[in-house]
Amino acid sequence: MPAKIDYEKCTGCGSCYRECPADCYALDDGKIVLKYPEECWHCGICEYECPAGAVDVQLPPQALLDINKRLLAPLGKPKGHGPLDKL
């Protein structure tokens, strides 16, 4: 899911355009647009830097699963806490 711009909140300041490390944003007739959504890294810099709170970045579901897997893998599989452990 690429970033979304709430144009009712957007002031056109360009902070998302300037700060995006992947250069996903562009100026189109004085309006900020997400021109390359497929290039979005989901880093959240544009959302963080937007003074108007007009940008919303949400991680795609697969990214959340990957992060969860990387964080939990070193812990190993817990024993005695799953429904199948009681069988």
Stockholm file with secondary structure:
# STOCKHOLM 1.0

chainA/1-87         MPAKIDYEKCTGCGSCYRECPADCYALDDGKIVLKYPEECWHCGICEYECPAGAVDVQLPPQALLDINKRLLAPLGKPKGHGPLDKL
#=GR chainA/1-87 SS CCCEECTTTCCCCCHHHHHCTTCCEEEETTEEEECCGGGCCCCCHHHHHCTTCCEECCCCHHHHHHHHHHHHGGGCCCSSCSGGGGC
#=GC SS_cons        CCCEECTTTCCCCCHHHHHCTTCCEEEETTEEEECCGGGCCCCCHHHHHCTTCCEECCCCHHHHHHHHHHHHGGGCCCSSCSGGGGC
//
